[in-house]
Structure formats: C-alpha cells, structure tokens
Amino acid sequence: MPEVNEALLEALSRCLNDEDPAVRQAAAESLERLDTYRVLDDLLAALDSPDPAVAMRTMYALAELRHERALGGLIQVLRNPRPDLRATAVRLLGERRDPRVIGPMMEMLDDPDLNVRMVAVESLGAFEDRRLTEALLAQSQDPDPELRRKVIGALERLGDARATEGLTALLEDPDPGVRRLAAAALGRLEVSGDLSG
C-alpha cells in the first residue's frame, strides 16, 4: 500500500473538532481505517507467527479490513498446517460473503480435518449460491454423520431442487438424525419449489 499522505491525516485530525458530530464520527472512522492500513504489512507478516494466538488475533483484524491484501492474507491461511487456524479463516471468509472466496473455500471441503470441512460446508451454504449444490452433495457421502447433517442444512438453505435426489438417498442413512433432517429438508424444498413455480 502507498504511504498515507501526512497532510491528509492532519486534515482528518482537524475534523475531529468539527462542530457537526457526524463529521467528527466520519473523520474518526477514516483515521482508524487509514491507521490500520498503515500497519497492513505488519498484520500480514503476523499471520506466520509461531504463536497461534497472535495469528488468530491477526486474522480477526484482517477480517475487519475491506482491502484486497487483507482478503489475500485470509485466503493464505487456508494453507496453514494448523486446522484451528484454517477453520477460523474459512469462517471469517464466509462471513464476508465475497463471491471471490467461494473457490478457495470449496477446496476446504476436502480438508483432512473434520472441523474444517464442517465450517466450510456451513459457510458455503450461507452464500445461497446454487452453483454450490453439486459440491455440497458430494459431501453427503462423508463418513461423519454430523458433517452429513450440516450438508443437509446447507442444501436446504440453497433451496436448489437438484438436491432432491441426493437428499432422498439420505433417507436411507444409518444415522437417524441424518434421516430426520433429510426428510424435513425434502418437504421444505418441495414446498418452496411449488410456491416459486
């Protein structure tokens, strides 16, 4: 990021004494944002800290920024060897609802860590992008019943009738919770399909 213009910072600082409270608020927010961007390089470097707590705090700080490099930093964490950091990165990226993160997040559906896969399923389901239906349906074969239950919830949120066949297959699942959720989701999918048709 280019150096922040010191004259700009001084002008904004003067606005902190403006008679209008809305101007004071806007100036304070801008100064805070600019100050954070000035330390963006330090934040990105802190992602590689050997202390997981530092990396975790850094991810939360980056998630607050609406900057391309902050987004890139969070995506970079998806390759971190620590599953807790990967899971947090997936959740924070999902909260952004930025369509550019869908691809990297879809890769996390194949993560070796169950918790990372579960967070990825939940986060992707919240995008409400029907292009995700096939990728989520593939996860309905996961050996973990809790993940299969999360897949059903995500598919239900997507509301894509193409999920009907996969959900119907889950009515034969060995886990009663999976069968119950699949049955409920099929009813909601059918009703929403009838209402929209």
Summary of the structure (lengths in Angstrom):
residues: 197
radius of gyration: 21.6
end to end distance: 49.7
largest distance: 67.9
contacts: 594
relative contact order: 0.07
helix: 79%
strand: 0%
